[in-house]
């Protein structure tokens, strides 16, 4: 399994007892022993030690965020820590996450933006003209769309997501977002006029879903991850439908991993994309793909 797929998992190396899906309220009310063992609100070192001992990688940073959220309320701190010790995403607990220097609101149940996606967002900003038009597919909380809006305030940025909770969350983040599958809900007036299409669509191969952190789906939906048999099912749909919206010379940016860029190359060529670039991180792992729709802009 590509390391890029592992990056979709919150920074936590532990596991929680096997359980069926349950409400956050239920999680908050269980484990009274954990609540009793929570350090004092003015002891970040002790809380960091507790989180580190439970397997959380960024324990110090998480401790500071949880303490800030609790704001000195001992009972609230206990509930927040208890929720985190079950593996619930930190952003759902604190209500926000940092992304490209912005604080993005993240409601419970909404896919959490990962810092590994920030380079893709910044590249989208670079490709978007000052007064251009952009589409953010599978926007989730609206992190990439919000980044585009912030850095290109004169541009028209729209987004879509199939999940109603995500649409509501992205709306609170100031994003013009439409509820529906990929391009389906977007205004037809955008066809042939879009400068940048960017998306973090599901791209984990279905057979590899069990290889993700075993408790991922206690809280998160497979819908946010499952990209079909080889992980490219939804990616291919985006490749096929994007030319209807992109202007000639417009840019398509997609997050992906493993050897998926190679798997998509023939499709890209057949559909008229040129200047295909595989985006890699500092360790050489594939992180995304950039392609230009051929023809004159």
Phi, psi and omega in degrees: 000134179296143177298335180298326179292322179297332181293346178284351183265141176305157184284085184204129184254359181267184175223163177244163180304143180300131178207163175281171176300139181213164183284158177297324179301322179293321178297320183295329187268353179266178176058058179298333179296320179296318180298319182294334184268002181292132179296170180294153183297344181255023183232074182297328180296318180293320179292321177298320178296320178298314180293319178298318178295336178273358175103009180278132189285313182263057189298318183295313180296319180294320179300316180296320180293318180294318179296320178295322180292322180288332176051042175086355179279110186296315181295318178297318178302317179300318180292320180296315180295319179300317179297318181293323181293343174277351181099004178299138181306135182301322182297329177291330183281314181276339178089003179199168177211148177279135179210119181052040177080003179250152172264118183254124175292136178228114179276152176306134180096348182264138181304132185273125177299138179255146180297336180295343179272354183298318178301324178295318179297317180294324178293323177297321177299315180299325184276344184272119177298159183307318180247030184276189181229137182222152175237132175247110182273146181052054191293336182062237179285353179090022186298312182291317178301318179296322177298316179296316180298319183293317185270344177228068185298339179272355181274162175257113183243126176234161183216165176217155174201145183279345184263125183297324179295320178295318180300316179297319181294313180298325179298318178294338177272009175085021183261139171279104189232144182241140183269120179161180186275112176051245185276346189307317184273358187282150180300135179294341180294347179277346186300128178078007186239359189272133180274324183221130168244125181230147180198144168246081181273161179302130182219014176278127178301137182308317180296341182265356179303319178296344181276349174291166179313129196298337182258013180307313188273006167296324184247320186258155182272141175301338180304329181282349187240322194289111180255017180090186191305317179245009178085357185252007185301310182283325176303317180295323177297320179295317178302318184290320187271340184298322182301337178292334183254326181290142167284161175296129185091359177286163188249136173248127180233123182227139173278140176200185183206181177057226180258023184294329178299317178295321181295333184265353189301315181298320178298316180300315181295315182297326184274359174095015176278147179228175178049050181285128181235129174272127182264126183236158177269186184295337180268001178089004179282138178294131181240338182184185180218143175236136180214147180251136176285122187298160181107176181280139178283000000 
